[in-house]
Amino acid sequence: MPAQTNLQADITTAHVAVGSLILVTSLVVTLRARVLCGSASAVRGRVGASSAAVLMGGALLRGATA
C-alpha cells in the first residue's frame, strides 16, 4: 500500500472518531441538562433546540470539510 493511501485512511478514521465524540458529548450534555432541569415542557423545548443546533452545526461543518 502506498503511504498516501495510509495517510488518507488515518485522516478518515480521525474524522469519523471526532464526529462520534461530538455526537456522544452532545448526547451526554442533553441528558444531564434534562436531569438537572427536570422535565418541564419549556425545558424540553430548549434542550431540543440546543441539540438541533449542535447537530446542524455538525452537518454544516461536515459540508465545509467534504
Secondary structure, DSSP 4 states (H G I P E B T S, - for coil): --HHHHHHHHHHHHHHHHHHHHHHHHHHHHHHHHHHH-S-HHHHHHHHHHHHHHHHHHHHHHHHH-
